[in-house]
Amino acid sequence: MNVLILGSGGREHALAWKISQSPLLDQLFIAPGNAGTATIGTNMPVNSNNFEGIKNLVLQKGIELVVVGPEEPLVNGISDFFRHDEQLSEIPVIGPSRQGAQLEGSKDFAKVFMLKNGIPTAAYHTFTASEIDAARLYLSNLKPPFVLKADGLAAGKGVVICNTLAEAEAELEDMMVKLRFGKASEKVIIEEFLEGIELSVFVITDGHSWKMLPVAKDYKRIGDFDSGPNTGGMGAVSPVPFASKELMDKIVERIIQPTIDGLKIENIDYKGFIFFGIMSVNGDPFVIEYNVRLGDPESEVIIPRINSDLLEIMLSLNQGTLRNYTIDADERVALAVMLVSAGYPGDYPKGLEITSLDKVSESLLFHAGTTIDKSDDTVVTSGGRVIAVTSMAETITEARKLSYKSANQIDFLGKTFRTDIGLDLMNKDDF
């Protein structure tokens, strides 16, 4: 069969890498893709938010399954677009309806959903710009640190944690009045700070049954030991030692099953992935956020650990037969180190040549922000996060050695990466 993946990041490269291994696949297309996906399938110069362009591509290439990588097309309603188009309605889309995508598209929607369905989450209040005085008063009654979240999509950077009240008030002004995140911060959620350890949990669902994917821990801040600004993600590890059976049982009982049940109760069409950003507080799980797709850079560590045919599992969603499948996971550790451009997550240069990619033999390279310079066919940077270097080994220690060896072999001007990925888990390295 012919498959189209929408997106251009590391998650999409990892999906393409996995789907390309399926015996069910005939042709693989990625729109728009990157220099990495070009080595696996055929890149097509169509933006993932250009629904008419995607329709033409699907009809021209005989596409039989569309896998939506990023969140924005889902929030914009691409699944609904396919379902309501006579020529596209029979083509399955991996991703929820526009309404289901609001779990990520609106943090306020997600919070209300969690409260209605008894899903544990941090205490919060939502404010609009006209309520900024009330928001300041609410802040003054909280203990630091303060958590401020833009309600809408902000490319993974809409969450700000402030250590002082003055800093929080300035950030509130920046988000709500100056619209630092554009329309995304027209509404701001002020949330209780939860102290604990984070865990990324993923399921795939056909709207009725669900299956757990490998769990992971990601590293969000730019600097070692979680210093500096928040980014889209600087690395990830899967599995993680603290994801005990006891904790995972609580997550299933208190969070995953109530989420699936809530979607059914509200008659929300949902066929795809759900990401649960979990904070474990003294062994009790709370939802920090939902994503309605696979995480990035978590995809670059969880997908290599999936032994099952992911394409076959995806096809079961439209047929409502997911319950008949099992997802087999490799027991080895996968560890990804993200190579980023100098200046990220602020302004950064593009078009810098990446060299020595062919020297890497012990790691998987998932391109996150690359393209091909057509003038000389060289691979150049096109994003802040450039390449995820993923290695698999029996222990975190071994996987770290391999990833950092490979990370040092690759070169581009201003290359930056964290040196501590997985280090906090080493004393629990009992896999």
N, C-alpha and C positions, 0 to 999 in steps of 0.2 A: 504494500500500500504506500501511497504518497503522503508524507507528513510535512506540515508547516509549523515551525516554531517562531513565535513573535518575540523580538527583543534583540539586544546586542551586548549583553554583559556576561560575567562569569557564570551566572546561573544558567543562561541560555547555552553557553558552550558546554557546560557539564551535562545538560539535558540532551544536547545534540550528540555528545560523545556516547552517552548511554543508549539513546534510541538507535544510533547507528549500528549497535551490536545486535539488534533484534532481527531474527530471521523473517519477521513479518514485514520488514521495511523494504520498499522498492527504491523510492527517491526521497531525499530529505532536503527541504528548503528552509532557509532561515532569513527572516526579514526584520531589520536589515542585516543582522549578523555582525561579525568582526573578523579579524585576520585568522583567529583560531577556528571559528566555525567554517571558514572557507576551505579548510583542509579536510573537513568531514562531509559537508554537503554543499549546496549551492546557495550563496548569498543573493538576496534580491533587494534592490534599492527601494524598499517601501517602508515608510514609517509605520510603527505598530499602532499609531493612533489614526492612521489614514484608512478608515473602514472601507471606503469605496475602492481604494487602491488594493486593499487586502482581498476584497471580493473579486476583483478582476484577476488577481494572482491565483486565487483558489480555483476559479473556473478555468483559467488558461492551463494550469498545471495538473488538473485533476486531483486536487488535494482531498483526502478522505478523513483527515483528522487535523485539528488546529490546537496547538499547545501554547497557551498564553503565558509568557514568562513574567513580565513586569505587571505592577498593580494598576498603572494608569489606564490602559485599555479596558481593564475589567471594571474599574470605577466609572469609566465613560460608557459602559454598556455594550461591549463587543459581543458578549454571549447573547444578549437580547437582540442585537442587530442580526446575528445569524439566524436566530430562532424565528424572527418575524419576516425574513426575506424568503420568498418562494424558491429561489434558486439555491439558497444556502441552508435551508431549515433542516435538511437531513444530515448535514455535516456536523459531527460532534465537536464541541469546543471544550477544552479542559480549562475550566475556570467558572466561577459562579455568575449568577445574574447580577445586574446592576444593584439590585436591592441587597443581595448577599455580599457584594463587594463593599457595601457601606460599613461592614465590620472593620475594614481598614480605611475606607474613604472618609469616615467621620468617627473620630474618637468619642464624640458625645453619643452617637448612635450605638457604638460598641459598649459604652458604659451603661446606657439604659438597657441594652440587651442583657448584659451580665446581671444587672440588678433584678430584672424581671425573671431571670432563670436561676437565681440563687447561686451564681458563679462568683467565687471570692475574687475581689479586686480591691485596690486601694480606695479609701474615701476620697471624694472629689467634689468640685463644683464647676459648672461651665458658665463663662461670662462672655458677653459681647462688648464691643467698644463703648457702647452707651452706658455700660455698667462698670466702667473702669474704677470708679470710686468704691463701689461695692467689692470689686476684686482686690483692691488695695487693703480694704478692711479685712477681707477673708485671709489674705496673706499675713496680716499683722497678728492674727490669732493662731497661726501655725508655728510649729517649731522648725528651725532649719535642719537639713537643707530643704529647699523649696523646688518642687517639680512643676514646670510649665510646659504644656503641650499645645501645639497648633492643632486645631480640630481636623483640618484637611491634610491632603498629601503634601509633603515637603521634602521629597527625595531622601527620606531617611534621616533628615537633620532637623525635624520640627520639635524635638524634645530638648529642653534646656534645664539643667540642674544648677541651682544657685545656692551658694553657701551663706549669703547674708541677705537680710531683708532689703537693704538698699540695692543690692545687685538684682534681686528679684523684681523690685519695683521698676528699675530701669529697663529690665528685660521685658516686663509687661507692657511698658510704654512702647518699646521697640516693636513688639509683636502686634499689639492691638491698634495702636495709633499710626505708627510708621509702616505697618504691614510688612515687617521684615520677610515674612514668608508668603506675601501676596494674599490672595483670597483665603489661603489655607489657615491664616491666623486672624480672620475676621471674628472667629470664636476661639477662645483659649480655655483649656481645661487646667485648673490648678488642682494638684493632686498631692495626697499624703505621700511622703517619702517612705519607701519600704527598704529596710536594711536586711540584706541577705545575699544569696548567690543566684545568678541568673542561669536559666536553662532554656534552650530552644527546642520545642517539641513540635513534631510535624505529623499530620495524618493526611491520608487521601480518603475521600468519601464520595459515594454516589448519591448522597442525600438521605440514605437510609442506614446502610452499614458503613463502617470505616475500618481502616487498617493503619497501624502505627508504622511510621518510618523511623530510621535511626535518629537518635537525639544528638544534640550538639551544644557546645558553648561557643559563643562568638566574642570577639574583642572589638569594642566600638570606638574607643578613643584613639587619637592619632599617635600618642606617645607611650613609651614603655610604662608599665605598672599603672595603666589607666590614667595617664596624664594628658592634658591638652584638650582641644575641642573634640566634640562628637563627630564621627564620620559614618559612612555607610557600613563600615566593618573592615578591620585590619587583619583579620585572621579567624580561624575557627578550629575546633577539635571535636572529634566524634569517635567513640562514645566518651562519656565523662564519668569519673569514679563516683561522684556524689549522686548520680541518678540511680539511687538504690531501688530495689523492688518496692519497698514500703512507700517511698516518695512517688514512684510511678503509679502505684495503685491508687494513691490519693488523687493524683492528676487525672487519671481515668475516671474515677468515681465522682470527683467534685467539679471537674472542668470539661473534659472531652465529651463524655456522654451527655451532660446537661446542655452543652453547646449543640450537639447534633439533634437532641430532642427539641431544643428551642427553635432551631431552624425548621424542623418539621411542624411544630405547633404554629409557627407564624407563616407556614406555607411558603418558605423562601427556597427558591430553586438553587440548589448548590451541588455542583459536580466538579470536584477539583481538589486542590490542596488547602489545608488550613494550617497556619503557623500559630502556635501559642507561645508568646513570650512570657515565660514563667519566672517569678521570683520566689525562691524557697526561703521562707522566713522561719527559722528554727524548725525546719522540717515540714512546714505547712505551705502549700503552693498557692500563689495568687497570680492572676493574669495581669501582666503589665500592658500587653497589647495583643491584638490579633493582626495577622497578615493573611491575605486571601490568596497567597501564592507561596512558592518555596522561598526561603530566605537566601540572602546573598551577603556574606560568603559561606553560609552554612551548606548551601547546595554543593559547594566544591568539596565538602567532606562527607556529606551523607549519601550523595549519589554514587560515589565510588564504592561505598560499602553495601549497596543494594545488589545482591546476586541475582534476584529474580528479573524476568523480562518486564521492564517498566512500561514498554509500549503495550504489551498484552494486558497489563493491569489497567492502564489508562483506557483501553478500549472497553473494558468491562463496565466502566462508569455509565456509559450511555445505555448499556444493556441491563443495568441494575443487577449485575451478577458479581459484584466485588466480594460479597460474602464467601464466594467459593474459592477465593485466592488466598495464598499465604505470601508474605514478603520475607524472604530469606536475607539475612544480613551477614556480611563478613565480620568476623569477630576481631579483626585487626583494627588498630588505631589509624585514623586518617587525620592528618594535621596540615592545615593550609596557612601559608604566610602570604599576605597581600603586598605586592610591590606597588608603590604609589608614586605619583609625580610630586616634585618639590613644590611646596605651597599648598597642597591639598590639606584640608578641605576648603581652603580659600582659593584664590586665583592661582592657576598653574599653566605652564606652557603646553602646547600640543604639537604634534608633528615631529617628535624627537625619535630618531632611529633607535630601534631595539636590536642589540646584537647578541650573539652567542647562544641563541635559543637552541641551536642544534647540539650544543655541548651537554645539554641536560638529558640524562639517560635514566636517572633513578627516581624521578618525580613526574607527576602529571602537571601540565601547564594549561590552566584554564584562563583564556584571554578575557579580560574584563573591560578594558578601554584601549583597544587597538584597531588599526585599519591598515590597509595595504596602500602604499604610495604607488600609484599607477605609473608614475614616470620611470621608476626603476625597480618596482616589485619588492621594495623593502617593507618590513613591518615597522610601523611607527605608532607612537602613542596618540590616543584620541580622547582620553578621559583621565580623571584623577586617580581612580583605581585602575591599574594597568594589567597586571597578571597575578593570578592566584597560583602559588606553587604548592601543590598537594603531594604529600608522601604518605605511604602506608607501611606500617611495621607492627611488630608484636607489642611494642610499648610506646608511650609518649616520648620517652627519651630517644629511642631509635628514630621515630618519625621526625622529631625535631632536628636531629642531626642531618637527616637526608634533605629536609626542606630548606634548611639554612645553607647547606652545601650548594644546592641548586640555585637558591636565591642569590648567592654570591657569584655564581657563574654567569648569570644574565646581566646585561649592562644597558643602561640608557642614562642620558644626562640628568642628574638630580634624583636618581633612584633613591627611594626612601622605604624603609620597612621597620616594623617593630621587631625587637630582638627577644621578646619575652613570651611569645605565643606558646601556651601550654605549660609555662614554667610554674604557674601557680598550682598546677595539678600534679606536679612531679612527686611531691611527698605522699600523694595518694595513688601513685602509679602502680596499681595492683591488678591490672587487667589480666 
